[in-house]
Amino acid sequence: MADLNVKIGSLTLKNPVMTASGTFGYGLEFADFIDLSRLGAIIVKGTTLHHREGNPYPRMAETPSGMLNAVGLQNKGVEYFIQKIYPEIKNIDTNMIVNVSGSTIDDYVATSAKIAALEKIPAIELNISCPNVKEGGMAFGTSCKSAGNVVKAVRQVYPGTLIVKLSPNVTDIAEIARAVEAEGADSVSLINTLLGMAIDAERRKPILSTVTGGLSGACVKPIALRMVWQVAKAVKVPIIGLGGIMNATDAVEFLLAGATAVQIGTANFIDPQITIKVIDGINDYLKRHGYNSVQEIIGLV
């Protein structure tokens, strides 16, 4: 067995395979299919300060080699998470990470501060693709100023490992990455979903209730890979790559492009055991090519 350990900030992961927020529930939903303790980390579904119902149905649509979603961060709020979910997941033998979302900087700060008090949650992932309601709905992550401002504010109240999830719906993602690194991000994860749309030609209407939604799946991989490669050359913090990883070869490509770890998302809907297969596949790749550690292949391209 090759050495698969990697570090993200102060976190040590037993391997570079993580789950992407919104595709793995709270982890418990997959316990019948895999040994959760084998994962490098589990990132639970997006958590907000207050209860959110999410968007009206329909809010998912299949597309060629991918899917669109407009779930709208449906969750019962951070207090529900603390009281009901945390006791159920805190003893899972892996890094349990909470994805934090919000509509204002104050929302992010308040939610992050509450998560900081939970001993068994060593990191948060800030989703800065959320619409900033005070700025007319523009996502926090689409400008260096707004992205930097939310990270700076959260950094003041959150002492743990701070991962910032970047939006690909920008002109220069490396510039955004540098901005959040400068304000204290310990790591960046990319990419979040691409903005897309699907139309029902027979009904002559958009399929999603929100008209547009987030595109994920195999179709986004070339874009995600390119952005990870670009950001790896722009920042010094570790990068977590995601976007269209469907098998171990895909994961290895992200590592070669400069990612220290990877997240698997849409593939979980197709094969609930895919994460374990990717872990084993990375190990097999390293053995076949004569590497003793996964560290040896990170950023080779």
ChimeraX attribute file (.defattr): number of C-alpha atoms within 10 A of each C-alpha:
attribute: neighborCount
match mode: 1-to-1
recipient: residues
	/A:1	10
	/A:2	15
	/A:3	15
	/A:4	19
	/A:5	16
	/A:6	20
	/A:7	15
	/A:8	21
	/A:9	16
	/A:10	12
	/A:11	15
	/A:12	15
	/A:13	19
	/A:14	18
	/A:15	22
	/A:16	28
	/A:17	28
	/A:18	26
	/A:19	26
	/A:20	25
	/A:21	24
	/A:22	18
	/A:23	17
	/A:24	21
	/A:25	16
	/A:26	22
	/A:27	19
	/A:28	15
	/A:29	10
	/A:30	15
	/A:31	11
	/A:32	10
	/A:33	13
	/A:34	14
	/A:35	13
	/A:36	19
	/A:37	15
	/A:38	15
	/A:39	21
	/A:40	27
	/A:41	27
	/A:42	25
	/A:43	24
	/A:44	24
	/A:45	23
	/A:46	23
	/A:47	30
	/A:48	25
	/A:49	23
	/A:50	15
	/A:51	15
	/A:52	14
	/A:53	12
	/A:54	13
	/A:55	15
	/A:56	12
	/A:57	12
	/A:58	15
	/A:59	19
	/A:60	18
	/A:61	17
	/A:62	14
	/A:63	15
	/A:64	8
	/A:65	11
	/A:66	16
	/A:67	20
	/A:68	24
	/A:69	21
	/A:70	22
	/A:71	20
	/A:72	16
	/A:73	19
	/A:74	17
	/A:75	18
	/A:76	15
	/A:77	16
	/A:78	23
	/A:79	18
	/A:80	15
	/A:81	18
	/A:82	15
	/A:83	10
	/A:84	11
	/A:85	14
	/A:86	18
	/A:87	11
	/A:88	14
	/A:89	17
	/A:90	15
	/A:91	12
	/A:92	15
	/A:93	14
	/A:94	20
	/A:95	23
	/A:96	23
	/A:97	25
	/A:98	25
	/A:99	22
	/A:100	26
	/A:101	25
	/A:102	27
	/A:103	20
	/A:104	16
	/A:105	20
	/A:106	14
	/A:107	18
	/A:108	23
	/A:109	24
	/A:110	17
	/A:111	23
	/A:112	31
	/A:113	17
	/A:114	15
	/A:115	26
	/A:116	17
	/A:117	12
	/A:118	12
	/A:119	8
	/A:120	18
	/A:121	18
	/A:122	18
	/A:123	26
	/A:124	22
	/A:125	24
	/A:126	27
	/A:127	24
	/A:128	25
	/A:129	22
	/A:130	20
	/A:131	18
	/A:132	18
	/A:133	14
	/A:134	10
	/A:135	12
	/A:136	8
	/A:137	11
	/A:138	15
	/A:139	20
	/A:140	28
	/A:141	28
	/A:142	22
	/A:143	18
	/A:144	17
	/A:145	13
	/A:146	21
	/A:147	22
	/A:148	22
	/A:149	17
	/A:150	23
	/A:151	27
	/A:152	20
	/A:153	17
	/A:154	24
	/A:155	20
	/A:156	12
	/A:157	15
	/A:158	21
	/A:159	14
	/A:160	18
	/A:161	21
	/A:162	25
	/A:163	29
	/A:164	28
	/A:165	25
	/A:166	26
	/A:167	24
	/A:168	21
	/A:169	16
	/A:170	14
	/A:171	10
	/A:172	15
	/A:173	24
	/A:174	19
	/A:175	17
	/A:176	24
	/A:177	30
	/A:178	19
	/A:179	22
	/A:180	28
	/A:181	21
	/A:182	14
	/A:183	18
	/A:184	20
	/A:185	25
	/A:186	22
	/A:187	23
	/A:188	28
	/A:189	25
	/A:190	25
	/A:191	26
	/A:192	23
	/A:193	24
	/A:194	19
	/A:195	15
	/A:196	15
	/A:197	18
	/A:198	18
	/A:199	14
	/A:200	10
	/A:201	9
	/A:202	6
	/A:203	8
	/A:204	8
	/A:205	12
	/A:206	15
	/A:207	21
	/A:208	23
	/A:209	16
	/A:210	17
	/A:211	15
	/A:212	18
	/A:213	23
	/A:214	16
	/A:215	26
	/A:216	28
	/A:217	23
	/A:218	19
	/A:219	17
	/A:220	19
	/A:221	19
	/A:222	11
	/A:223	15
	/A:224	23
	/A:225	26
	/A:226	13
	/A:227	19
	/A:228	28
	/A:229	22
	/A:230	17
	/A:231	25
	/A:232	22
	/A:233	12
	/A:234	14
	/A:235	19
	/A:236	13
	/A:237	20
	/A:238	22
	/A:239	29
	/A:240	27
	/A:241	33
	/A:242	30
	/A:243	32
	/A:244	28
	/A:245	29
	/A:246	21
	/A:247	18
	/A:248	21
	/A:249	14
	/A:250	19
	/A:251	28
	/A:252	23
	/A:253	19
	/A:254	28
	/A:255	29
	/A:256	20
	/A:257	25
	/A:258	25
	/A:259	28
	/A:260	27
	/A:261	28
	/A:262	27
	/A:263	26
	/A:264	26
	/A:265	24
	/A:266	23
	/A:267	23
	/A:268	17
	/A:269	11
	/A:270	10
	/A:271	12
	/A:272	17
	/A:273	16
	/A:274	21
	/A:275	26
	/A:276	18
	/A:277	14
	/A:278	22
	/A:279	21
	/A:280	13
	/A:281	17
	/A:282	25
	/A:283	21
	/A:284	16
	/A:285	16
	/A:286	20
	/A:287	14
	/A:288	9
	/A:289	8
	/A:290	10
	/A:291	16
	/A:292	15
	/A:293	17
	/A:294	23
	/A:295	17
	/A:296	13
	/A:297	19
	/A:298	18
	/A:299	17
	/A:300	10
	/A:301	11
